[in-house]
Amino acid sequence: MWNQAWAWLRDTLPLLQWLPDYTTEALRGDATAGLTVGVMLIPQGMAYAVIAGVPPIYGLYAGLVPLLVYPLIGSSRHLALGPVSIDMLIIAAGVGAIAQAGTERYVALAILLTAMVGLLQMAMGAMKLGFVANLLSRPVIAGLTTAASFIIAISQIGSLLGVELGRSQYIHVLLIEAVQNAGNTHLLTLGIGTASIVLLMGLPRWLPKVPEALIVVVAGTLAGWGFGLREKGVSVVGSIPQGLPAPELWTLSFSDLNTLLPAAITLALVQFMKDISLDRIFAARHGYTIDANRELIGVGAGNFFGSLFQSIPASGSFSRSAVNEQSGAQTALANVFAAGVIALTLLFLTPLFYHLPTPVLAAIIIVSGFGLFDLRELRSLFKARRRDGYIALFTAGCTLFIGIQEGILLGIGTSVVAMLYRISRPNVAELGHVPGTRLFRDLDRFEQAARLRDIMVLRVDAAFSFANAEYFKDFILEKSEREGRPVKVVIVDGSSINGLDTTAIDALFSVTESLEEEGIELHLTGLIGPVREVVRRSGLHALLGENKFHLDPHQAVVSVLERWDAAEGTDRVTHYFNMADSEETEATPAAS
């Protein structure tokens, strides 16, 4: 009984699988990485909370409980959790539709959204639905990230100029408002923001080991206090609550849950897709495995329990996870040390941020926003498959000009349509015999391959289903009619067909009947076991006959030639074998 309970507990809490072997060296690495990431998280958390439309303190709250919960359940050793800019953008779009940013109701809805995201992720993990994240294909993520980089950066123009602009997820609206209010620019605010941007971009080059965001925050805070910037018209952060967040239940209403559900689903998927991509990179580098469903539960539990302590959504950060790895993190406990830094900040340091100028936070957001733009990713998509590049640009355009959730959904829809189109137009290759072998290869790719006289050999490089059944049927019939040679037999190499549905079976029946009317036989080769069972149960096997099914194209050709030789008194099969077994490359009487 005890052994079973312990086994269940180990499966439930992966922490127990590696904790017994935890070493002092691992502790040192986790502590170093956690302290480094925690220092990064202070300015980033406060800045990213601004993107979400909530006070900066909630960004620090998001760096506390989620980071304590994830190591208990998550399977990644290097994922660094906390608020992430793209997540904050989705919060702003979802919650901003029903409440005014910065109000108590807005904050309450943002925390409720965090709980919903956590519950959805835990439910998906419990139901083994980790594969659902595949809906967010690489082009969709690339398009979303590209659009987000501009939206995040441009959303801070008002804070950078020192003018009051409305909140919007549409960059053209923000740009128009900024141009209309350009005459009201507060020059001192603009100067502080511009200097902060220069420092944020220059410090990594001059002093690569220094946390540039923290340096800029400290310098800005000292300048705000020493020069009395608030009295000179520069907006400052102001009072920040001191102390750890108190537990608090959400304010629930069915209408709010219903309204926030699309944003919760979007955010749950985006977080997971981003996290699992990061997890796989680090797992491959360090030789361990990732459980996608366990990751869903781990991040989801962090969000859910974090929402009880006033946290906004937290997930894996690209930049902080990279620093976490480079700083020597060995296990997920590095998150606990990072949470410790945030806890100390909440307990003792929040009053120090009173004089922090808001253009400094705007500068951090702008630099991190444009840092998301990855031109190399877009180029690689176009280089690998041009269609994927266009899907990424389409997703980015829809996200910029229609909306974030709408852009993601349209991107997913476009990816699905592109996939269905690809499935509905599978590659059907005509094969030719390779002299000197018993192999058949694509005529378009192998110059040595030669067509067989009176015999057409085809290969379908896809599952045969309702999506492509009619295309395959039309291809065979049209190909038979277009050939400038008499075709008496069509041999389909089915070794690449890994599935058949009823529509595909009906199409094969139709192809068989249509070919028979033209005096053409249909032969099938290389069918795998499950496909053979479907063919047998459907009655197609009985219709064609046992002699129409073969192991491979070579056996099918030999069977057909032997039957023709017996009926016509010819000796084509001998010529075929001579060609198949020789090293010569000349055509044989069996080839056209």
Stockholm file with secondary structure:
# STOCKHOLM 1.0

chainA/1-592         MWNQAWAWLRDTLPLLQWLPDYTTEALRGDATAGLTVGVMLIPQGMAYAVIAGVPPIYGLYAGLVPLLVYPLIGSSRHLALGPVSIDMLIIAAGVGAIAQAGTERYVALAILLTAMVGLLQMAMGAMKLGFVANLLSRPVIAGLTTAASFIIAISQIGSLLGVELGRSQYIHVLLIEAVQNAGNTHLLTLGIGTASIVLLMGLPRWLPKVPEALIVVVAGTLAGWGFGLREKGVSVVGSIPQGLPAPELWTLSFSDLNTLLPAAITLALVQFMKDISLDRIFAARHGYTIDANRELIGVGAGNFFGSLFQSIPASGSFSRSAVNEQSGAQTALANVFAAGVIALTLLFLTPLFYHLPTPVLAAIIIVSGFGLFDLRELRSLFKARRRDGYIALFTAGCTLFIGIQEGILLGIGTSVVAMLYRISRPNVAELGHVPGTRLFRDLDRFEQAARLRDIMVLRVDAAFSFANAEYFKDFILEKSEREGRPVKVVIVDGSSINGLDTTAIDALFSVTESLEEEGIELHLTGLIGPVREVVRRSGLHALLGENKFHLDPHQAVVSVLERWDAAEGTDRVTHYFNMADSEETEATPAAS
#=GR chainA/1-592 SS CHHHHHHHHHHHCTHHHHGGGCCHHHHHHHHHHHHHHHHHHHHHHHHHHHHHTSCTHHHHHTTTHHHHHHHHHCCCSSCCEECCHHHHHHHHHHHHTTSCTTSHHHHHHHHHHHHHHHHHHHHHHHTTCGGGGGGSCHHHHHHHHHHHHHHHHHTTHHHHHTCCCCCCSCHHHHHHHHHHTGGGCCHHHHHHHHHHHHHHHHHHHHCTTSCHHHHHHHHHHHHHHHTTGGGGTCCBCCCCCCSCCCCCCCCCCHHHHHHHHHHHHHHHHHHHHHHHHHHHHHHHHHTCCCCHHHHHHHHHHHHHHHHTTTCCCCEECHHHHHHHHHTTCCSTTHHHHHHHHHHHIIIIIGGGGTTCBHHHHHHHHHHHHHHTCCHHHHHHHHHHCHHHHHHHHHHHHHHHHTCHHHHHHHHHHHHHHHHHHHHHSCCEEEEEECTTSSCEEETTTCTTCBCBTTEEEEEECSCBCTTTHHHHHHHHHHHHHHCSSCCCEEEEECTTCCCBCHHHHHHHHHHHHHHHHTTCEEEEECCCHHHHHHHHHHTHHHHHCGGGEESSHHHHHHHHHHHHHHHHCCCHHHHHHHHHHSSCCSCCTTBC
#=GC SS_cons         CHHHHHHHHHHHCTHHHHGGGCCHHHHHHHHHHHHHHHHHHHHHHHHHHHHHTSCTHHHHHTTTHHHHHHHHHCCCSSCCEECCHHHHHHHHHHHHTTSCTTSHHHHHHHHHHHHHHHHHHHHHHHTTCGGGGGGSCHHHHHHHHHHHHHHHHHTTHHHHHTCCCCCCSCHHHHHHHHHHTGGGCCHHHHHHHHHHHHHHHHHHHHCTTSCHHHHHHHHHHHHHHHTTGGGGTCCBCCCCCCSCCCCCCCCCCHHHHHHHHHHHHHHHHHHHHHHHHHHHHHHHHHTCCCCHHHHHHHHHHHHHHHHTTTCCCCEECHHHHHHHHHTTCCSTTHHHHHHHHHHHIIIIIGGGGTTCBHHHHHHHHHHHHHHTCCHHHHHHHHHHCHHHHHHHHHHHHHHHHTCHHHHHHHHHHHHHHHHHHHHHSCCEEEEEECTTSSCEEETTTCTTCBCBTTEEEEEECSCBCTTTHHHHHHHHHHHHHHCSSCCCEEEEECTTCCCBCHHHHHHHHHHHHHHHHTTCEEEEECCCHHHHHHHHHHTHHHHHCGGGEESSHHHHHHHHHHHHHHHHCCCHHHHHHHHHHSSCCSCCTTBC
//
